[in-house]
Amino acid sequence: MTRFLGEFECKVDAKGRIKFPSALKKQLLPEANQKFVINRGFENCLVLYPNNEWEIISTEINKLNLYVKKNRDFVRYFYRGATELLLDGTDRLLLPKSLLEYSSIKKELVLFAYSNRVEVWDKTLYGKLLTDEPNDFAELAEEVMGRINQNNDTDVP
């Protein structure tokens, strides 16, 4: 499984291409074959998945019961704008114009890499996201991460 880590600032050229950072490329597993899928993410960012990770996620999503309206709605939104990308000979990715518009990306962006994905953010929106962090990050961490041990029967009282 891919384990990305890092933040990388990039510039978008007039054709919508970005140079994929070499430090990030080194983290890419051979199974990805330098192929990606990009789609809409949450909070108006884009999400870039290595092809091997996209296959895993798609397999899970395709298990949803499409007779349930909420599932159909989710699948439509999740796949909306999904586009296959391939690194070119100079390690550039061509980002679809419709997704650049959705994410408000114009000239500068941030690649926020974590787990099996890379979020693609307009640099200004990403900066606002970080300045709008919760007043008490420790409280948020306890609320979110404290749940992990709630289902663990081996906890010491």
Long-range contacts (C-beta under 8 A, 24 or more apart in sequence): 1-53, 1-116, 2-27, 2-28, 2-29, 2-32, 2-50, 2-52, 2-53, 2-115, 2-116, 3-27, 3-115, 3-116, 4-113, 4-114, 4-115, 4-116, 4-117, 4-118, 5-113, 5-114, 6-111, 6-113, 7-110, 7-111, 7-112, 7-113, 8-110, 8-111, 8-113, 9-108, 9-109, 9-110, 9-111, 9-123, 10-108, 10-109, 10-110, 10-111, 11-107, 11-108, 11-109, 12-95, 12-100, 12-105, 12-106, 12-107, 12-108, 12-109, 15-94, 16-94, 16-95, 16-96, 16-97, 16-100, 17-88, 17-92, 17-93, 17-94, 17-95, 18-92, 18-93, 18-95, 18-109, 19-90, 19-91, 19-92, 20-87, 20-91, 20-92, 20-93, 21-111, 22-91, 24-111, 24-113, 24-118, 25-87, 25-91, 27-113, 34-86, 34-87, 35-84, 35-85, 35-86, 35-87, 36-84, 36-85, 36-86, 36-87, 36-93, 37-82, 37-83, 37-84, 37-85, 38-81, 38-82, 38-83, 38-85, 38-93, 38-95, 38-96, 38-99, 38-120, 39-78, 39-79, 39-80, 39-81, 39-82, 39-83, 39-99, 40-77, 40-78, 40-80, 40-81, 40-99, 40-102, 40-103, 41-119, 41-120, 43-125, 43-129, 44-102, 44-103, 44-104, 44-122, 44-125, 45-103, 45-112, 45-119, 45-120, 45-121, 45-125, 45-126, 46-95, 46-99, 46-102, 46-103, 46-105, 46-119, 46-120, 46-121, 47-117, 47-118, 47-119, 47-120, 48-85, 48-93, 48-111, 48-117, 48-118, 48-119, 48-120, 49-116, 49-117, 49-118, 50-116, 51-84, 53-116, 53-117, 56-116, 95-120
